[in-house]
Amino acid sequence: MKATYDYLIVGAGLFGAVFAHEATRRGKRCLVVDKRSHTGGNVHCREIDGIQVHWYGAHIFHTDNRRVWEYVNSFVPFNRFTNSPLASYEGRLYNLPFNMNTFYQLWGTRTPAEARERIARERARYAHIGEPRNLEEQALKLGGRDIYERLIKGYTEKQWGRSATELPAFIIRRLPFRFTFDNNYFDDRYQGIPEGGYNVLVDALLQGIEVRLGTDYLAHRDELNGLADTVLFTGCIDEFFDYCFGRLEYRSLRFDHQRLDTEDFQGNAVVNYTERSVPYTRIIEHKHFAFGRQPVTVVTYEYPDDFAPGKEPYYPVNDERNSRLYERYRTLAENCVDVMFGGRLARYTYADMDDTVEAALRLAEQTFA
């Protein structure tokens, strides 16, 4: 019996939506399924009092890839939002990324020459460290104690759920220092937020495509596989193979969304909290992503969390054990017939949105070449 669809796409996130759009544009019949009650995956937004709330944490689209930028803007125009987060440590605010504003706030340095000299002095105290054995030694060697203790240590320990001396050094390969008074977090040429929120983008990508929400693919695998010639799986690769080699490790997040009867809570879209004693890593005020002027506001407290079944996997733990384990699953995936794997969970990687779009476009081009 001929299958009803050419492609069954498991996951209505950004990767699945882009591939589904490109396949449909080429005349292929697609069915998209997702176990959540909404499309968009982690870029999904919910509107509260006219404010587009990034329900799974802040998502700022940034890229140097002109093709990707023009592609997403062909579905919805993006605004001119520039990410300029702040860091709060013991009641004081510091600009991020590390730039001349940060150095002035730390040490009172006013010129790039003064800042470079001060950073050199800070580093010199740890010149005795040869090959860093852990994240703490790596950070001290790169930037000295002031930057490490105020802006790195507590935030990183909260994020990963363990002491910096227990974390591998490779997590901080380098510390980008900018010797200009520029608070733009990203170096990329293009940056912004879709006007009307990310749902507008995803809805446009999936327009005219059948989508079944609240559908758990793995619970109905045989039935759903019979509907299509080929499956694109964007979920957790270890789960697809029933954890036959063991579970890959992740860090998770949890969010506390609050609607407040005030016009402006913190004056900025993102403020990081870098003390270990503060349980959340950042507060997001969503209206600032779209320069909103609503009389109320919505903020989200973001808490790092241990991953467990039933929680959303956010950050892969790319240490030696998990990297070896993923390679075993990747070998299995390469030998699957009529199943393709794509997206951050299937590839066990942390991917920015532009890389996700580019990877989905590249897979479509390779598939339909």
SVG drawing of the C-alpha trace seen along z (x, -y; Angstrom):
<svg xmlns="http://www.w3.org/2000/svg" viewBox="-4 -57 58 59">
<polyline fill="none" stroke="black" stroke-width="0.4" points="0.0,0.0 1.3,-3.4 2.1,-5.6 -0.1,-8.7 2.9,-11.0 6.4,-11.3 7.8,-12.6 6.8,-12.2 8.6,-15.0 8.8,-14.3 9.0,-17.7 7.4,-21.0 10.4,-23.1 12.5,-25.3 14.4,-22.5 11.4,-20.4 9.4,-23.4 12.1,-24.6 12.5,-21.1 8.8,-20.6 8.4,-23.9 11.3,-23.1 9.9,-19.6 6.4,-20.9 7.7,-23.6 9.2,-20.8 5.9,-19.0 6.4,-16.5 3.5,-15.5 4.4,-16.1 2.9,-15.3 4.4,-17.0 3.8,-15.6 4.7,-17.0 4.0,-15.7 3.6,-19.3 0.3,-21.2 1.9,-23.9 4.3,-24.3 7.7,-26.0 9.5,-23.9 11.5,-26.1 11.0,-29.3 7.2,-29.2 5.7,-32.4 2.6,-33.1 0.8,-36.5 0.0,-38.1 -1.5,-41.6 -0.1,-42.2 3.4,-41.0 5.0,-38.1 6.5,-36.0 9.3,-33.7 7.9,-30.7 11.1,-28.7 13.7,-31.4 15.0,-34.3 15.6,-33.7 17.5,-36.4 18.1,-35.6 21.6,-36.6 23.7,-35.6 26.5,-36.4 24.8,-34.2 23.1,-36.5 21.2,-33.6 19.7,-32.6 18.8,-36.2 17.1,-36.8 15.3,-33.4 13.7,-34.1 12.9,-37.7 11.0,-36.4 8.4,-35.0 8.2,-37.8 10.1,-41.1 12.5,-41.2 12.9,-44.2 16.1,-45.9 16.5,-44.5 20.1,-44.4 21.0,-42.1 22.7,-44.1 22.4,-42.1 23.4,-43.2 25.0,-41.2 24.0,-41.8 26.5,-40.9 25.9,-41.8 23.6,-44.7 26.0,-46.2 25.3,-46.1 27.9,-45.3 27.6,-45.4 28.0,-42.3 29.9,-41.2 33.2,-42.2 33.9,-45.6 35.1,-49.0 32.0,-49.7 32.6,-46.5 36.2,-47.4 35.2,-50.8 32.6,-49.4 35.2,-46.9 38.3,-49.0 37.6,-52.6 39.8,-52.2 38.9,-54.8 41.0,-53.9 41.7,-50.7 45.4,-51.0 44.5,-51.2 42.1,-48.2 44.6,-46.1 47.3,-46.8 44.9,-45.9 43.9,-42.7 47.5,-41.8 48.2,-42.4 45.2,-40.2 46.4,-37.4 50.0,-37.6 48.9,-36.5 48.0,-33.1 50.9,-32.7 52.0,-29.7 49.0,-27.7 50.3,-25.5 47.6,-23.4 44.3,-24.3 42.8,-21.3 39.3,-22.7 37.1,-25.6 38.2,-27.7 41.9,-27.5 41.0,-28.3 39.0,-31.3 41.6,-32.7 44.3,-32.3 42.2,-34.0 40.9,-37.0 42.0,-37.0 40.1,-36.8 37.8,-39.9 36.1,-38.9 36.0,-35.3 34.5,-35.7 32.0,-38.5 30.8,-37.5 31.7,-33.9 32.0,-31.6 28.5,-31.7 26.6,-31.9 28.5,-28.9 28.2,-26.8 24.4,-27.4 24.1,-26.6 25.9,-23.3 25.0,-22.3 28.5,-21.7 31.6,-23.5 33.8,-25.2 36.7,-23.1 34.7,-20.0 33.9,-21.4 36.2,-20.7 38.3,-23.6 37.1,-23.4 33.7,-25.0 35.5,-28.3 37.9,-28.1 38.4,-31.8 37.1,-35.0 36.2,-37.6 37.4,-41.1 36.2,-44.1 38.1,-47.3 35.3,-49.5 32.3,-51.0 29.9,-48.7 27.3,-46.6 26.1,-44.6 26.4,-41.0 26.8,-39.5 29.4,-40.3 27.0,-39.1 26.0,-41.4 22.3,-40.6 20.2,-40.6 16.6,-40.9 13.3,-39.4 10.4,-38.5 7.7,-41.2 4.8,-39.6 6.9,-36.9 8.4,-33.6 4.9,-32.0 4.5,-34.2 7.6,-32.7 6.8,-29.1 3.1,-29.4 4.4,-30.8 6.8,-27.9 4.1,-25.4 1.3,-27.0 -0.7,-24.5 1.1,-21.5 -0.8,-19.0 0.3,-19.2 -0.8,-16.9 -0.1,-18.2 -0.3,-16.3 1.0,-13.2 3.8,-11.2 5.7,-9.6 7.6,-7.1 4.4,-5.8 2.8,-5.3 5.9,-4.6 4.7,-1.7 1.4,-3.3 2.9,-6.6 5.8,-5.1 3.3,-3.3 2.0,-6.6 5.1,-7.9 8.0,-6.7 10.6,-8.6 10.9,-9.8 12.8,-12.9 13.4,-12.6 14.3,-15.7 13.9,-14.3 16.5,-12.9 18.6,-10.3 19.1,-8.1 15.3,-7.9 14.8,-6.9 17.0,-3.9 15.3,-3.1 18.5,-4.1 20.1,-0.8 23.6,-2.2 22.5,-4.3 21.1,-7.8 22.8,-11.0 23.1,-13.7 21.5,-17.1 21.0,-20.2 17.4,-21.5 15.7,-24.7 12.5,-25.8 10.7,-29.1 8.6,-31.2 6.5,-33.6 5.0,-36.6 2.7,-39.3 3.3,-42.5 1.2,-45.6 4.1,-47.9 5.1,-49.5 8.8,-48.6 10.4,-46.1 14.2,-46.2 14.6,-48.5 16.3,-45.8 15.4,-42.6 17.9,-40.3 19.7,-40.7 21.9,-37.9 22.4,-37.1 25.9,-35.9 25.9,-35.1 25.7,-31.4 23.4,-32.4 20.7,-33.7 18.9,-30.6 17.9,-31.9 20.4,-32.7 18.5,-35.5 15.4,-37.6 13.9,-38.2 11.5,-41.1 9.8,-40.3 8.3,-43.6 11.8,-45.0 12.3,-42.5 9.7,-44.4 10.1,-47.9 6.7,-47.5 4.8,-50.3 2.1,-48.3 1.1,-49.6 1.9,-46.1 4.9,-43.8 5.8,-40.1 9.0,-38.8 10.4,-35.3 12.8,-34.0 15.0,-31.3 16.3,-28.6 18.8,-25.9 17.6,-22.4 18.8,-18.8 17.5,-16.9 15.2,-13.9 12.5,-12.1 9.6,-14.4 11.7,-17.5 12.9,-19.4 16.5,-18.7 18.3,-22.0 22.0,-21.8 24.0,-18.7 26.8,-17.7 29.5,-17.3 32.1,-15.7 34.2,-12.7 31.7,-10.1 28.7,-11.6 30.6,-12.3 31.6,-8.7 28.1,-7.6 26.7,-9.9 29.1,-8.5 27.7,-5.1 24.1,-6.4 25.2,-8.4 26.6,-5.2 23.3,-3.5 21.5,-6.4 23.7,-6.4 22.7,-2.8 18.9,-3.4 16.9,-2.9 14.3,-5.6 15.0,-7.6 16.9,-10.9 18.0,-12.7 18.3,-16.4 18.1,-19.2 19.9,-19.9 18.5,-16.8 19.1,-14.3 22.6,-15.7 23.3,-16.1 24.5,-19.6 23.7,-23.2 22.8,-25.1 21.9,-28.7 18.8,-29.4 20.7,-30.5 22.7,-27.2 19.5,-25.3 17.9,-27.0 21.1,-26.5 21.3,-22.8 17.7,-22.2 18.1,-24.0 21.3,-22.0 19.5,-18.7 16.7,-19.7 19.1,-20.6 21.0,-17.3 17.8,-15.3 16.2,-16.8 19.4,-17.2"/>
</svg>
